[in-house]
Amino acid sequence: MAQLLEYKCPACGASLQFDSASQQVVCPYCDSSFTPQSLIDYDAFLEQDNQNGHSDTWEKDPGQWEKDEASGLNVYVCSACGGEVLGDDTLASARCPFCDNTVIMKRQFTGEWKPDLVLPFQVDREAAKKAFRKHLMGKKLLPKAFRSESNIEEIKGIYVPFWLFTTDVTASMRYSGSKSRAWSDGKFDYVETSRYALLRAANARFSRIPVDGSEKMDDALMDSLEPFDFSKAVDFQTAYLSGYFSDRYDVDADVSVARAKTRFGNTMTRLVAQTTGGFSSVALENATVAEHNNTREYALLPVWLLHVKWKDQLYTFAMNGQTGKFVGNLPF
């Protein structure tokens, strides 16, 4: 049986939600508010309460499914209204589509799946709508019909699983460079070319380079949301997830590190190349890049996803839930 955690207001019993503006967990019905730290022991309290025979969690629907249908699919019944909610094996928190009740799947945050950090939402749903409208402004090639007819099908606040990689990188580069000068004595034209061997060595530290750990998320879209300010990251607490969707990772760190290494190497190559100015031409002949003192962290980062349907096509936009940076492709 799946264990799910639901934060309820001690004052009125309604479902609590994390408020990005106040950075508190609030009750939308009686206006009570709590700090996430004050709820840190709430999991243990609910666990003890369930053992005593009082359960406010969602439970798996005992209904029967065909073998192929049930593969990778979980069906839950909302304890508040009895509605059925479907989710795949990575779903970590959800909202009931019938009563908007929010619960958190505890099993998705145990053992190796427990995040080290969470970066709380700083901007809300209305900010995402405003950012979308601003994104449309000044786009001269955007069809007028899209601007006037486009409807936001869905806005979803989701904590996306990311791997954060920290490493020291050393690089050794060899370039061939040349300098040329030309002149004429009125009878002949001359060109003198001097060739050089350029040797470069560099050291750099990369801190918390993010790589999304979800197969469902477009890598390019997630990369475009950077940067995130990780100085505002906090130790993981489930209270921050209240009111939002979240997934656990389904791309592990050993797979994700390949993308991180590519970024390390490309960045080092670009930075070192900036030291080879003053030559007529420069060509890279050899490069050696090595990583040392590698560490990794598992974090949940805030993202607003907007889906817009137009002419039977679905356009996906994303906004950094911390900084408000908005990205997405438009028709033209």
BELQUI-V214337 format. One record per pair of residues at least 24 apart in sequence whose C-alpha atoms are under 8 Angstrom apart, sorted by the first residue. I is the first residue (numbers start at 1). GAP is how many residues later the second one is. If there is no record, write none. Layout:
[[I & GAP] [I & GAP]]
This chain:
[[1 & 58] [1 & 59] [2 & 56] [2 & 57] [2 & 58] [2 & 103] [2 & 105] [3 & 54] [3 & 55] [3 & 56] [3 & 102] [3 & 103] [3 & 104] [4 & 53] [4 & 54] [4 & 55] [4 & 99] [4 & 100] [4 & 101] [4 & 102] [4 & 103] [5 & 38] [5 & 41] [5 & 52] [5 & 98] [5 & 99] [5 & 100] [5 & 101] [6 & 50] [6 & 51] [6 & 96] [6 & 97] [6 & 98] [7 & 95] [7 & 96] [7 & 232] [7 & 235] [15 & 86] [15 & 87] [16 & 86] [16 & 226] [16 & 227] [17 & 85] [17 & 224] [17 & 225] [17 & 226] [17 & 227] [18 & 221] [18 & 222] [18 & 223] [18 & 224] [18 & 225] [20 & 100] [20 & 101] [20 & 102] [20 & 103] [20 & 104] [21 & 101] [21 & 102] [21 & 103] [23 & 97] [23 & 99] [25 & 214] [25 & 215] [25 & 217] [36 & 201] [36 & 203] [36 & 204] [39 & 200] [40 & 197] [40 & 199] [57 & 46] [58 & 45] [90 & 157] [90 & 158] [90 & 159] [90 & 160] [91 & 155] [91 & 156] [91 & 157] [92 & 153] [92 & 154] [92 & 155] [92 & 156] [93 & 148] [93 & 151] [93 & 152] [93 & 153] [93 & 154] [94 & 149] [94 & 150] [94 & 151] [94 & 152] [95 & 148] [95 & 149] [95 & 150] [102 & 140] [102 & 141] [102 & 142] [103 & 139] [104 & 134] [104 & 137] [104 & 138] [108 & 140] [109 & 139] [113 & 135] [113 & 136] [114 & 184] [115 & 121] [115 & 182] [115 & 183] [115 & 184] [115 & 185] [116 & 119] [116 & 120] [116 & 181] [116 & 182] [116 & 183] [117 & 116] [117 & 117] [117 & 118] [117 & 119] [117 & 180] [117 & 181] [117 & 182] [117 & 183] [118 & 115] [118 & 116] [118 & 117] [118 & 118] [118 & 119] [118 & 122] [118 & 181] [118 & 182] [118 & 183] [119 & 111] [119 & 113] [119 & 114] [119 & 115] [119 & 180] [119 & 181] [119 & 182] [119 & 183] [119 & 203] [120 & 113] [120 & 114] [120 & 120] [120 & 181] [120 & 182] [120 & 202] [121 & 181] [121 & 182] [121 & 200] [121 & 201] [122 & 199] [122 & 200] [122 & 201] [123 & 198] [123 & 199] [123 & 200] [123 & 201] [124 & 197] [125 & 30] [125 & 32] [125 & 179] [127 & 197] [128 & 176] [128 & 191] [128 & 196] [131 & 193] [131 & 195] [132 & 194] [135 & 191] [141 & 191] [142 & 188] [142 & 189] [142 & 190] [143 & 188] [143 & 189] [146 & 164] [149 & 161] [150 & 158] [150 & 159] [150 & 160] [151 & 157] [151 & 158] [151 & 159] [152 & 154] [152 & 155] [152 & 156] [152 & 157] [153 & 153] [153 & 154] [153 & 155] [153 & 156] [154 & 151] [154 & 152] [154 & 153] [154 & 154] [155 & 149] [155 & 150] [155 & 151] [155 & 152] [156 & 88] [156 & 89] [156 & 148] [156 & 149] [156 & 150] [157 & 87] [157 & 88] [157 & 145] [157 & 146] [157 & 147] [157 & 148] [157 & 164] [158 & 86] [158 & 87] [158 & 88] [158 & 89] [158 & 144] [158 & 145] [158 & 146] [158 & 147] [159 & 82] [159 & 85] [159 & 86] [159 & 87] [159 & 88] [159 & 141] [159 & 142] [159 & 143] [159 & 144] [160 & 52] [160 & 53] [160 & 54] [160 & 86] [160 & 87] [160 & 88] [160 & 140] [160 & 141] [160 & 142] [160 & 143] [161 & 51] [161 & 52] [161 & 53] [161 & 85] [161 & 86] [161 & 87] [161 & 88] [161 & 137] [161 & 138] [161 & 139] [161 & 140] [162 & 48] [162 & 49] [162 & 50] [162 & 51] [162 & 52] [162 & 87] [162 & 136] [162 & 137] [162 & 138] [162 & 139] [163 & 46] [163 & 47] [163 & 48] [163 & 49] [163 & 50] [163 & 90] [163 & 93] [163 & 133] [163 & 134] [163 & 135] [163 & 136] [164 & 44] [164 & 45] [164 & 46] [164 & 47] [164 & 132] [164 & 133] [164 & 134] [164 & 135] [165 & 41] [165 & 42] [165 & 43] [165 & 44] [165 & 45] [165 & 92] [165 & 95] [165 & 129] [165 & 130] [165 & 131] [165 & 132] [166 & 39] [166 & 40] [166 & 41] [166 & 42] [166 & 43] [166 & 128] [166 & 129] [166 & 130] [167 & 38] [167 & 39] [167 & 40] [167 & 124] [167 & 125] [167 & 126] [167 & 127] [167 & 128] [168 & 35] [168 & 36] [168 & 37] [168 & 38] [168 & 123] [168 & 124] [168 & 125] [168 & 126] [169 & 34] [169 & 35] [169 & 36] [169 & 37] [169 & 95] [169 & 120] [169 & 121] [169 & 122] [169 & 123] [170 & 31] [170 & 32] [170 & 33] [170 & 34] [170 & 119] [170 & 120] [170 & 121] [171 & 30] [171 & 31] [171 & 32] [171 & 97] [171 & 116] [171 & 117] [171 & 118] [171 & 119] [172 & 27] [172 & 28] [172 & 29] [172 & 30] [172 & 115] [172 & 116] [172 & 117] [173 & 26] [173 & 27] [173 & 28] [173 & 99] [173 & 111] [173 & 112] [173 & 113] [173 & 114] [173 & 115] [174 & 24] [174 & 25] [174 & 26] [174 & 110] [174 & 111] [174 & 112] [174 & 113] [175 & 24] [175 & 107] [175 & 108] [175 & 109] [175 & 110] [175 & 111] [176 & 106] [176 & 107] [176 & 108] [176 & 109] [177 & 102] [177 & 103] [177 & 104] [177 & 105] [177 & 106] [178 & 101] [178 & 102] [178 & 103] [178 & 104] [179 & 100] [179 & 101] [179 & 102] [180 & 100] [198 & 78] [200 & 72] [202 & 70] [204 & 64] [206 & 58] [208 & 88] [208 & 89] [209 & 51] [210 & 50] [211 & 45] [211 & 46] [211 & 48] [211 & 49] [212 & 44] [213 & 36] [213 & 37] [213 & 38] [213 & 39] [213 & 40] [213 & 43] [214 & 33] [214 & 34] [214 & 35] [214 & 36] [214 & 37] [215 & 35] [215 & 36] [221 & 97] [221 & 106] [221 & 107] [224 & 103] [225 & 93] [225 & 94] [225 & 95] [225 & 100] [225 & 101] [225 & 102] [226 & 94] [228 & 92] [228 & 94] [228 & 95] [229 & 93] [253 & 43] [265 & 24]]
